[in-house]
Amino acid sequence: MPKLVSTVNTDNVFIGGSDYDALYLGPVSAAPKLENLKLYTEIPDDLIVAGWLSDDGVKRGASDSKSALQGHQGHANVVVYMDSSETTLSATILEHKLQLLKWLLSATGGDERLTDTDAPEDHQEYVELEAAHSRKIEHLCGVWDTYDTAHDGIKYRYIFPSLDLSERDEMSDQPGGFSSLPCTLDVLKGYRILTNSPGMLPAASGIGG
């Protein structure tokens, strides 16, 4: 009987949900500043950190579909091809930040602090936005940093040079719940994945920075 050897390694298991997980979004014009990011390089100031996210975290969606062309003999498939392949990034943002809300609502304004003397003394400053009834596509870029909660120092960094904010979901204000900001971003270009997860490292280190 051959010797039994374990084929599992918990070092290769990644568990997200760290206190340091962060989603960063910025205008697509800031994308060139993401080109030289390494795994732990500081994020450029052009991007805004979304802050608290819902318990679902960030979802990296993949939607693929294929079609087939049949031949005469036996009506068998002769050619099978991918007719649609889409990648998305979705999250429900819990923190209300000015620029994030302007993107979500395709809103304008908010360039200055206004004052209402009828408001409570400590909260007399306010902002006014003009929200569109019909929203537009917002062209963004972004970074998703997620850290392993089971192994210190291990993380994944996803760098997206082109994201389109084109799908918004219901925003509700209800008792006992967050007034959250859900959004879905279409990934329009190839993106980089950086990680130091042990099982992802090649057998021998290559040459490079």
C-alpha positions in Angstrom: 0.0 0.0 0.0 1.5 3.4 -0.9 2.3 5.8 1.8 -0.5 8.3 2.4 0.6 12.0 2.2 -1.5 15.0 3.0 -2.1 17.2 0.0 -3.6 20.2 1.8 -1.8 23.3 3.1 -3.6 25.9 5.2 -1.0 28.4 4.4 -2.6 28.6 0.9 -6.0 29.3 2.3 -6.9 33.0 2.1 -9.5 34.5 4.5 -10.6 38.0 3.8 -12.5 40.5 6.0 -9.5 42.2 7.6 -9.9 45.5 9.5 -7.4 46.9 6.9 -9.4 45.9 3.7 -10.0 48.9 1.6 -11.6 49.9 -1.7 -10.2 53.0 -3.4 -11.9 54.8 -6.3 -10.8 57.7 -8.4 -11.4 59.4 -11.8 -10.1 57.4 -14.7 -7.6 60.3 -15.4 -5.7 59.0 -12.3 -5.2 55.6 -13.8 -1.6 56.3 -15.0 -0.6 56.8 -11.4 -1.6 53.2 -10.7 0.8 51.7 -13.3 3.8 51.4 -10.9 2.0 50.3 -7.8 3.5 47.4 -6.0 1.9 45.2 -3.4 2.4 47.6 -0.5 2.9 50.9 -2.3 0.9 53.8 -0.9 -2.3 54.6 -2.9 -2.2 58.0 -4.7 -4.1 60.8 -3.2 -6.3 61.1 -6.3 -8.2 58.1 -5.1 -10.8 58.1 -2.3 -11.0 55.3 0.2 -14.6 54.1 0.4 -14.3 53.3 4.1 -16.8 50.9 5.7 -18.3 48.4 3.4 -21.3 46.1 4.1 -20.6 42.6 5.5 -20.6 41.2 1.9 -17.3 43.0 1.2 -16.3 43.4 -2.4 -17.5 40.9 -5.1 -15.5 40.3 -8.2 -18.2 39.1 -10.7 -17.6 37.0 -13.8 -20.4 36.4 -16.3 -19.5 34.2 -19.3 -21.7 32.7 -22.0 -21.0 30.6 -25.0 -22.7 29.7 -28.3 -22.2 26.8 -30.7 -22.6 26.3 -34.4 -23.9 22.9 -35.5 -23.0 20.9 -38.6 -25.4 18.8 -40.7 -24.1 15.4 -39.6 -25.8 14.5 -36.4 -26.4 18.1 -35.7 -23.2 18.0 -33.7 -21.3 21.0 -32.4 -18.6 22.0 -34.9 -17.5 25.3 -33.3 -18.0 26.5 -29.8 -17.2 30.1 -29.0 -17.5 32.6 -26.2 -20.1 35.2 -27.2 -20.1 37.2 -24.0 -17.6 37.6 -21.2 -18.0 40.4 -18.6 -16.2 41.2 -15.3 -17.7 43.4 -12.6 -16.7 44.8 -9.2 -19.5 45.4 -6.7 -19.8 46.7 -3.2 -22.2 48.3 -0.8 -20.5 51.4 0.7 -21.7 52.4 4.2 -19.8 55.7 4.6 -21.3 58.9 3.0 -18.5 60.9 1.3 -19.0 63.8 -1.0 -17.3 62.7 -4.1 -18.5 59.1 -3.9 -22.1 60.3 -3.6 -21.6 62.7 -6.5 -20.5 59.8 -8.7 -23.3 57.6 -7.6 -26.0 60.2 -8.2 -24.3 62.0 -11.2 -24.7 65.0 -9.0 -23.2 68.5 -9.3 -22.4 71.2 -6.7 -21.0 70.6 -3.3 -18.1 73.0 -3.9 -18.6 75.1 -0.8 -19.9 74.9 2.7 -23.1 76.7 3.3 -24.6 77.9 6.6 -28.0 77.6 8.1 -28.4 79.5 11.3 -31.7 77.7 12.1 -29.8 74.4 12.4 -28.5 73.1 15.7 -25.5 75.2 16.9 -22.8 72.5 16.2 -24.2 71.5 12.8 -25.0 74.7 11.0 -22.7 74.0 8.0 -24.2 72.0 5.2 -23.6 71.1 1.5 -26.1 71.2 -1.4 -26.0 68.9 -4.4 -28.0 68.9 -7.6 -28.8 65.2 -8.3 -29.7 64.1 -11.9 -33.0 62.2 -12.4 -31.3 60.3 -15.2 -27.7 59.3 -14.3 -24.7 59.0 -16.6 -21.8 56.5 -16.7 -19.0 57.6 -14.5 -15.5 56.6 -15.8 -13.3 55.6 -12.8 -10.3 53.6 -11.8 -9.8 51.7 -8.5 -7.8 49.5 -6.2 -9.1 46.8 -3.9 -6.8 45.8 -1.1 -7.7 42.7 1.0 -5.6 41.2 3.8 -5.5 37.6 5.0 -7.0 37.4 8.5 -5.4 34.1 9.2 -1.8 34.9 8.1 -0.1 38.2 9.0 1.4 40.2 6.2 -0.4 38.3 3.4 -2.6 40.3 1.0 -4.1 40.6 -2.4 -4.1 43.9 -4.3 -6.3 44.3 -7.4 -5.6 47.3 -9.6 -8.3 48.4 -12.1 -7.2 51.1 -14.6 -10.7 51.4 -16.1 -14.0 51.0 -14.2 -17.4 52.3 -15.4 -20.0 53.1 -12.8 -23.1 52.3 -14.7 -25.3 50.2 -12.4 -26.8 51.6 -9.2 -29.2 49.8 -6.9 -31.8 50.9 -4.5 -30.7 53.3 -1.7 -33.0 53.1 1.3 -33.3 54.9 4.6 -34.9 52.6 7.0 -35.1 52.0 10.8 -32.4 49.6 12.1 -30.5 49.6 8.9 -27.7 51.4 7.1 -28.4 54.1 4.6 -26.0 52.3 2.3 -24.7 53.1 -1.2 -24.6 50.0 -3.4 -22.8 50.2 -6.7 -21.6 47.9 -9.5 -18.6 48.8 -11.6 -17.9 47.3 -15.0 -14.3 46.3 -15.5 -13.4 47.5 -19.0 -9.7 46.8 -19.2 -7.3 44.1 -18.0 -6.4 44.5 -14.4 -3.4 43.5 -12.3 -3.4 41.1 -9.4 -0.6 41.4 -6.8 -0.2 38.9 -3.9 2.4 37.4 -1.7 0.2 34.4 -0.8 2.7 31.5 -0.6 0.9 29.2 -3.0 0.8 31.9 -5.6 4.6 32.4 -5.7 6.5 30.8 -8.6 8.9 28.0 -7.8 11.9 30.3 -8.5 12.0 34.1 -8.2 12.3 35.9 -11.5 14.3 39.0 -12.2 12.5 42.2 -11.4 11.6 44.8 -8.9 
